[in-house]
Amino acid sequence: MTKFAPELAEANAYLAAHPDIQAIELVLTDMNGIARGKRVPPKDLDKVFRNGTPLIGSIFALDTRGENINQAGMALSSGDPDQIMVPVSGQLLPMPWSKEPVHALLMTMQDKDGTPYFADPRAILARVLKSFEPLGITPVVACELEFYLIAPDHGPDGAPLPPVSPLTGRREGGTGTYSLDDLQSFSEFLSGVDKACRAQGIPTSAALSEYAPGQFEINLEHGPDALKAADHAALFKRTCRAVARAQGHDVSFMAKPYPATSGSGLHIHVSLAERNGKALFAADEGMLHQALGGLIAALPESVALLAPNANSYRRLAPGSYAPTVASWGYDNRNVALRVVGSGGDLRIEHRLAGADANPYLVMAAVLAGIHHGIQNALDSGPEAVPGTDTDVSDLPLRWADAIDRFEKGTILPAYLGAAYHKLFATCRRGELERFEADADSREWRWYLATV
């Protein structure tokens, strides 16, 4: 019997309001930010809320393709035991894109003794948030996600293709930065995303056409619940894909789907507030610089969380808007940590993470850095001057190097937990080894007929 017992009235009221429900998807977010879980009939919802439901704990030790990382020791070598999935209160949600009346329930995982499961990214973020409670401080956060709308068909060797405009019938081309025409061309998709998000309580705000054909950014509103903000970001990615596919498109949150165009980021906006709501960065400039100092100190060992796979490092290139130096500045998009806003709106925009990263782990890394800076009264160092040389990086910009820096880190283990810190490094290194062992068409094009 799990210790987690939300009010059964929540489930009963939801079923009464949606009598046509055929099934409910129980949704967990894995290490890679991918939604996994299982489907249950509505008659089982009472049992799920009373007792939770079993699922293998090794679901959090998979590679991006969904295969077990054997080195993690969580699958066959351990007997692959079940843990308990339990509902997140208030997260029974419609899926407006579904052709059938299927709804979703956001879940988290517990150990069999009722404690949070060490490998659940949502539980990792909750662990980091607890460190702020003795300080009487609440992080106020928001996520910005960039992504590409792409065609469902692919080019040679599986390369993505820009979408075909529903208005012109032509494939998108050109940069189109902040183009209103691009927004109009895909207004049905953007409206569909907005409608589906509103139905799920995901607080979307501004939508922008970004720096490449088919690239968009949609902002989520800020709020004082970092767990819910990460929930919203994870659900938003799932929603975008589903709405796009229902309209004959597809969506990619790859960090760099096209080698020659802009990458896609997951930017985290964060400020701090006292329990009475007082904005602390505006009231205490010293705290702002302590937070920046902690983030800068934690960045080198955080890169593996913020850039979790091979493609991530194509985005982190000098001379682009993706930062490659642990630096900060006021309203400067060349730095990793952009201070923006004024008064009660003063905040840090953390710009290093790619859109491919797990929102829970990105948020955990950001907040861990801030807490570390405040606890140790760190200094931010000098502000980066726009236009100065940023070609020499002090961050690991290769996947293997980032994993090495993560493993040797001295800040994050205390926040993530030693067991999860080891698990994440093991799984990322396992995927790196598999990726490098997998021959691709590039090798044949370069070497087959020439060496």
C-alpha positions in Angstrom: 0.0 0.0 0.0 1.6 3.3 -1.1 1.8 6.2 1.3 0.7 8.5 -1.6 -3.1 8.8 -1.4 -4.6 11.8 -3.3 -8.3 12.4 -2.7 -10.3 9.8 -4.6 -12.9 12.5 -5.2 -10.5 14.0 -7.8 -10.6 10.8 -9.9 -14.4 10.2 -9.4 -15.2 13.8 -10.3 -13.1 13.6 -13.5 -14.7 10.4 -14.6 -18.2 11.8 -13.9 -17.3 14.9 -16.1 -16.0 12.7 -18.9 -18.3 9.6 -19.0 -17.1 8.6 -22.5 -13.4 7.9 -21.5 -12.2 4.7 -23.0 -8.7 4.6 -21.6 -6.2 6.6 -19.5 -2.5 6.9 -20.3 -0.3 6.8 -17.2 2.6 9.1 -18.2 6.2 9.1 -16.7 9.1 11.1 -18.1 12.3 9.1 -18.4 15.9 10.2 -18.2 15.9 11.3 -21.8 12.7 13.4 -21.5 10.6 10.8 -23.3 7.1 10.0 -22.1 6.7 6.4 -21.1 4.2 4.4 -19.1 1.1 2.3 -19.8 -2.6 2.5 -20.5 -5.4 1.5 -18.1 -9.2 1.3 -18.5 -11.2 3.9 -16.5 -12.5 1.2 -14.1 -8.9 0.8 -12.8 -8.5 4.5 -12.0 -9.8 4.0 -8.4 -7.1 1.4 -7.8 -4.4 3.6 -9.3 -5.3 6.4 -6.9 -5.6 4.1 -3.9 -2.5 2.0 -4.4 -0.5 3.2 -7.3 0.4 0.7 -10.1 3.6 -1.3 -10.7 6.1 -0.5 -13.4 9.7 -1.5 -13.8 12.2 0.9 -12.2 14.6 0.3 -15.1 12.4 2.6 -17.3 14.7 5.3 -16.0 17.8 3.6 -17.2 17.0 3.4 -21.0 18.8 4.9 -23.9 17.0 7.3 -26.2 15.8 4.4 -28.4 14.3 2.7 -25.3 16.9 0.0 -24.9 18.3 -1.0 -21.5 21.7 0.3 -20.5 23.0 -2.9 -19.0 25.9 -1.2 -17.2 23.3 0.5 -15.0 22.5 -2.8 -13.3 18.8 -2.0 -13.1 17.4 -4.5 -15.7 18.1 -8.2 -16.1 21.1 -8.3 -13.8 18.9 -7.2 -10.9 15.8 -9.2 -11.9 14.2 -6.0 -13.3 11.9 -5.4 -10.3 8.8 -3.3 -10.2 8.5 0.0 -8.4 5.2 1.9 -7.8 3.8 4.6 -10.1 1.6 7.0 -8.2 -0.5 9.9 -9.6 0.5 13.6 -9.5 -2.4 15.3 -7.9 -4.4 17.6 -10.2 -2.9 16.1 -13.3 -5.7 14.1 -14.9 -5.7 15.7 -18.4 -7.6 15.5 -21.7 -5.7 14.7 -24.9 -7.7 16.9 -27.4 -5.7 15.6 -30.4 -6.7 12.0 -29.8 -9.3 10.6 -32.2 -10.6 8.4 -29.4 -11.6 9.6 -25.9 -8.3 8.8 -24.3 -7.1 10.9 -21.4 -3.8 11.1 -19.5 -2.6 11.0 -15.9 0.8 12.4 -15.0 2.6 10.0 -12.7 5.7 9.9 -10.5 7.5 6.8 -9.1 8.0 5.7 -5.5 10.0 2.9 -3.9 8.1 0.1 -2.4 8.4 1.8 1.0 6.6 4.9 -0.2 9.7 7.1 -0.5 10.4 8.9 -3.8 12.3 6.7 -6.3 15.9 7.8 -6.6 15.9 7.6 -10.4 12.7 9.5 -11.2 13.8 12.9 -12.7 10.6 14.5 -11.2 11.7 13.3 -7.8 15.2 14.6 -8.4 13.8 18.1 -9.0 11.6 17.8 -5.9 14.7 16.9 -3.9 16.5 20.0 -5.1 13.6 22.2 -4.3 13.6 21.0 -0.7 17.0 22.6 -0.2 15.4 26.1 -0.6 12.8 25.5 2.2 15.1 26.3 5.1 16.1 29.6 3.4 12.4 30.7 3.1 13.0 31.2 -0.6 10.8 30.1 -3.5 12.2 29.9 -7.1 9.9 31.6 -9.6 10.5 30.0 -13.0 9.4 29.7 -16.6 10.5 27.7 -19.6 11.0 28.8 -23.2 11.1 26.0 -25.8 12.3 26.3 -29.4 11.5 23.6 -31.9 11.2 22.8 -35.6 8.1 22.0 -37.4 9.2 19.5 -40.1 7.7 17.5 -42.9 6.5 13.9 -42.2 8.6 12.7 -45.1 12.4 12.8 -44.9 15.2 13.5 -47.3 18.2 11.3 -48.2 19.6 9.3 -45.3 16.7 10.3 -43.1 17.5 14.0 -43.0 14.7 16.3 -42.0 12.9 18.5 -44.5 11.1 21.8 -43.8 7.3 21.7 -43.7 5.2 22.6 -46.7 3.2 25.8 -46.1 -0.6 25.2 -46.0 -1.1 28.7 -47.5 1.4 28.6 -50.4 1.8 24.9 -51.0 5.6 25.5 -51.1 8.2 24.1 -48.8 9.5 26.6 -46.3 12.9 28.3 -46.9 14.9 31.2 -45.8 15.5 32.5 -42.3 12.2 34.2 -41.5 13.3 35.7 -38.2 10.2 36.9 -36.3 8.2 36.5 -39.5 4.5 37.2 -39.1 4.0 35.5 -42.5 5.4 32.3 -41.1 3.1 32.6 -38.1 0.2 33.1 -40.4 1.2 30.1 -42.6 1.1 27.8 -39.7 -1.6 29.5 -37.6 -3.7 26.3 -37.6 -0.8 24.4 -36.0 -0.1 27.2 -33.5 -3.8 27.6 -32.7 -4.1 23.8 -32.2 -1.2 23.8 -29.8 -2.6 26.7 -27.9 -6.1 25.1 -27.7 -4.6 21.7 -26.5 -2.4 23.4 -24.0 -5.3 25.4 -22.5 -7.3 22.2 -22.2 -4.5 20.7 -20.1 -3.8 23.8 -18.1 -0.4 24.4 -19.7 0.1 28.2 -19.6 1.5 29.2 -23.0 2.0 32.8 -23.9 4.0 34.4 -26.8 4.8 32.4 -30.0 7.6 33.5 -32.3 9.0 32.5 -35.6 12.6 31.9 -35.0 15.9 31.9 -37.0 15.2 29.1 -39.6 12.5 27.7 -41.8 9.9 26.0 -39.6 11.5 27.0 -36.3 9.3 28.4 -33.6 9.5 29.4 -30.0 6.6 29.2 -27.6 6.9 30.6 -24.1 5.4 29.2 -21.0 4.3 31.6 -18.2 6.3 32.0 -15.1 5.1 30.8 -11.7 6.3 29.9 -8.1 6.0 26.1 -8.6 9.1 24.7 -10.4 7.8 21.2 -10.4 4.7 22.2 -12.2 6.7 24.3 -14.6 8.8 21.2 -15.5 5.6 19.2 -15.8 4.2 21.8 -18.2 7.4 21.7 -20.3 7.4 17.9 -20.6 3.7 17.9 -21.5 4.1 20.8 -23.9 6.6 18.8 -26.0 4.2 15.8 -26.1 1.4 18.1 -27.1 3.3 19.8 -29.9 4.2 16.5 -31.5 0.7 15.2 -31.3 -1.0 18.3 -32.7 1.6 18.4 -35.6 1.0 14.8 -36.5 -2.8 15.3 -36.5 -2.3 18.0 -39.0 0.1 16.2 -41.3 3.3 17.7 -40.0 5.9 16.5 -37.5 7.9 18.3 -34.8 11.5 17.9 -33.6 13.1 19.1 -30.4 16.5 18.0 -31.5 19.1 20.6 -30.5 20.4 20.9 -34.1 18.3 19.1 -36.7 19.9 21.0 -39.6 23.7 21.5 -39.5 23.6 24.9 -41.2 20.7 26.6 -39.3 19.9 27.7 -35.8 19.8 25.2 -32.9 16.8 24.9 -30.5 17.2 25.7 -26.9 15.3 25.2 -23.6 15.8 28.5 -21.8 15.0 28.7 -18.1 13.9 32.1 -16.6 14.3 32.1 -12.8 14.0 34.7 -10.0 13.6 34.2 -6.3 10.9 35.3 -3.9 10.3 35.3 -0.2 7.3 33.4 1.1 5.3 36.7 1.1 6.0 37.1 -2.6 8.7 39.8 -2.3 11.1 39.7 -5.3 14.6 39.1 -3.9 16.8 39.9 -6.9 15.3 43.3 -7.1 15.6 43.9 -3.3 19.1 42.4 -2.9 21.6 42.7 -5.8 24.1 40.7 -3.7 21.8 37.7 -3.9 21.5 38.0 -7.6 25.3 37.9 -7.9 25.6 35.0 -5.5 23.1 33.1 -7.7 25.1 33.9 -10.8 28.3 32.8 -9.1 26.8 29.5 -8.2 25.5 28.9 -11.7 28.9 29.7 -13.2 30.6 27.4 -10.7 28.2 24.5 -11.6 28.0 25.0 -15.3 31.0 22.8 -16.3 29.7 19.8 -14.5 26.1 20.5 -15.6 26.7 20.4 -19.3 26.0 16.7 -19.6 22.5 17.3 -18.1 21.9 20.3 -20.4 23.2 18.7 -23.5 22.4 15.0 -23.1 23.1 13.4 -26.4 25.4 13.4 -29.5 23.4 16.0 -31.5 23.4 18.4 -28.5 27.0 19.4 -29.1 26.3 20.5 -32.7 24.3 23.3 -31.2 27.1 24.4 -28.8 29.2 26.1 -31.4 31.3 29.4 -31.0 29.8 32.3 -32.9 26.2 31.2 -32.4 23.5 32.2 -30.0 24.1 29.0 -28.1 26.6 29.9 -25.3 30.0 28.1 -25.0 31.4 30.2 -22.1 30.3 30.2 -18.4 29.6 34.0 -18.4 26.9 36.4 -17.5 25.7 39.8 -18.7 22.8 42.2 -18.7 20.5 41.7 -21.7 23.3 40.0 -23.7 22.3 36.9 -25.7 25.9 35.8 -26.2 26.3 34.7 -22.6 25.1 31.6 -20.8 23.4 33.6 -18.1 21.5 36.6 -19.3 20.1 39.0 -16.7 17.0 40.5 -18.0 14.0 42.6 -16.8 13.8 45.2 -14.0 12.2 45.7 -10.6 10.1 42.8 -9.5 10.6 41.2 -13.0 14.4 41.0 -12.7 15.5 37.5 -13.5 18.2 35.2 -14.8 17.7 33.6 -18.2 19.7 30.4 -18.3 20.5 29.8 -22.0 22.7 26.8 -22.3 20.3 23.8 -22.3 19.1 22.3 -25.6 15.4 21.6 -26.3 16.4 17.9 -26.3 17.1 18.0 -22.6 14.9 16.6 -19.9 13.1 19.6 -18.3 13.1 18.2 -14.8 16.9 17.6 -14.9 17.6 21.0 -16.5 15.5 22.7 -13.8 17.3 20.7 -11.1 20.7 21.7 -12.4 19.8 25.4 -12.6 18.3 25.5 -9.1 21.1 23.5 -7.6 23.6 26.1 -9.0 21.6 29.0 -7.6 21.3 27.3 -4.2 25.0 26.5 -4.1 25.9 30.2 -4.9 23.6 31.5 -2.1 24.7 29.0 0.5 28.4 29.8 -0.2 28.0 33.5 -0.9 29.8 33.1 -4.2 30.6 36.1 -6.4 29.6 36.3 -10.1 32.8 37.8 -11.3 32.9 40.6 -13.9 30.1 41.0 -16.5 31.0 39.8 -20.0 31.3 42.7 -22.4 29.3 42.3 -25.7 31.5 41.9 -28.7 34.5 40.5 -26.8 36.1 37.2 -27.7 34.0 34.2 -26.7 35.7 31.6 -29.0 37.8 30.0 -26.2 35.4 27.9 -24.1 35.7 27.0 -20.5 32.9 24.4 -20.9 33.1 20.8 -22.2 31.8 21.0 -25.8 32.2 17.3 -26.7 29.9 14.6 -25.3 32.6 12.4 -23.8 34.2 15.5 -22.1 30.9 16.6 -20.7 30.3 13.2 -19.1 33.8 13.2 -17.7 33.2 16.7 -16.1 29.9 15.5 -14.7 31.4 12.4 -13.1 34.2 14.5 -11.5 31.7 17.2 -10.3 31.7 18.3 -6.7 28.5 20.4 -6.6 25.8 18.3 -8.2 26.1 15.0 -6.4 24.8 16.5 -3.2 21.7 17.8 -5.0 20.9 14.9 -7.3 21.9 12.2 -4.8 25.0 10.1 -5.2 23.1 7.1 -6.6 21.4 9.1 -9.3 24.6 11.0 -10.1 26.3 7.7 -10.8 23.3 6.3 -12.7 23.1 9.3 -15.1 26.8 9.2 -15.9 26.6 5.4 -16.5 23.6 5.7 -18.8 25.0 8.6 -20.8 28.3 6.9 -21.3 26.5 3.7 -22.3 24.6 5.5 -24.9 27.7 7.3 -26.1 29.4 3.9 -26.6 26.5 2.5 -28.5 26.2 5.6 -30.7 29.9 5.5 -31.7 29.7 1.8 -32.4 26.8 2.3 -34.9 28.1 2.8 -38.4 26.2 5.5 -40.4 26.0 6.6 -44.0 28.6 9.4 -43.4 31.3 6.8 -42.9 30.4 5.0 -46.2 30.3 8.3 -48.1 33.7 9.4 -46.8 35.6 6.2 -46.8 34.0 3.2 -48.7 35.4 4.0 -52.1 38.4 6.1 -51.1 40.6 4.3 -48.6 
